[in-house]
Amino acid sequence: MANSYLTKIFPSDGDRRTMTISFWIKRSSLGASDNLFGSGQGSVNSFCRFETNSRLKIFDYNGQAGQWILESTREFLDTTSWYHIHYILDSSQATAADRVQLYVNGVRETDFQTPTYPNQDTDFNWNSAAQSWAIGAKIYGGTTDSFFNGHLAHFHFVDGTASAPTVFGETDSTTGEWKAILNPSVTYGSNGFFLKFENAGALGTDSSGNSNTFTVNGDLKQSISTPSNLFAKFNYLHNGIGQQNIISKAGTQIDHATDTYTGKITAATLGMNKGKWYWETKYSTTGGYLSVGFARNGCDDLTQNMRGNHQLGDDSDGNGNSWAFRAGNSAGQIVKILRHNNSDAVADMGVTPAVNDIIQCWLDLDNGKAWWGINGTVMDSGSGVGVPNTGANPHFTFTVGDEFYIPAVSLYGFNGAVQCQVNFGEGRFGTTAVSSGVADTGGNGTFEYDPLGFYSICTKNIKDYG
């Protein structure tokens, strides 16, 4: 949602002493102030955000007085999973600590940084007609900024009721995980709303029955990655140091903003140990080498490569734990090779990717095979054009053990900044939607080109086919 947000001004006050705010989020960055929602008018402001230290903070600020603050001691550092954040604001409570309650994934948080609670029967700034609501940003002195970078789902505001988190979430009887109740039974009150974000053309639509629809600002995009079906993205914990592998666009874009002959590997957030998987990587800006492939987990080499000066396929311990197609089209540095175990498996694949070409990867973990293609055409393996759906002419064969295999890329800069964008099935590269819209075999992902019977990388497919 970076640089995008939702806004609304309500025509009249609601219940300013009792309310519930409940929503799901998945973070896509750390180290910056991330505002989840807020309201403001002049010097009267209320914010909920992640601080730069990743602690969750909510506060109500009324000019120079009446401030209350609740900031978690816990740091929210997971960028791979969804959190269910649930606030109960009820100033009628006799016990101060019960006037602002925070639940995360159904469990109440009780450890805070020197909390200051509102006085009993205080009117909160939220739910005042004088306040402008912002979701995905903050409003201060008429300015909207400090945008949230990540995903939001099922945002509820209940006017006049202190609703328990079990109204909106429940424990899965099979997995034990906290999951969303998709259609909760709720009386929202006059200013209440329920934003499902299910209509890509009208993301501010209110589904509570109150018609409290929000205005969309900026280039807000719908994602099909949800708390019930999570798609892979680049792992923010592999964000590079010194302008190497800077991850953005909700984990779908990497910029290697250096040309100092250095490289870094970044892996996806999901790994598999069986099944057939497909993904696409756009060579969006050249200036060095882009290696697209996968790495085997459960070994020291993967960790070393993630942190060291390496490229995918260049295994420092000689165990051969990563496989890649390496592309480079800078003058005098044309590269189109298969790379494994620190050597060239195929020195010339015959196709030189250009800017905005899409590199395809098929990974068959049932039979230990992998193929690569460019713009819808599978490349020749040296013994014939690869045919992933029949298993013929693989570019690599390998023995699948108990380890997990993780999609990965490496960018190596030497002639300017290199950039790539990935589509694990969400149907876009960065913020640009694919033009073809080809569904995967399970019907859970969308690609530019035909996956040829393979699956997008998401939790539902991994559960069903992995």
Order of alpha helices (4+ residues) and beta strands (2+ residues): beta-beta-beta-beta-beta-beta-beta-beta-beta-beta-beta-beta-beta-beta-beta-beta-beta-beta-beta-beta-beta-beta-alpha-beta-beta-beta-beta-beta-beta-beta-beta-beta-beta-beta-beta-beta-alpha
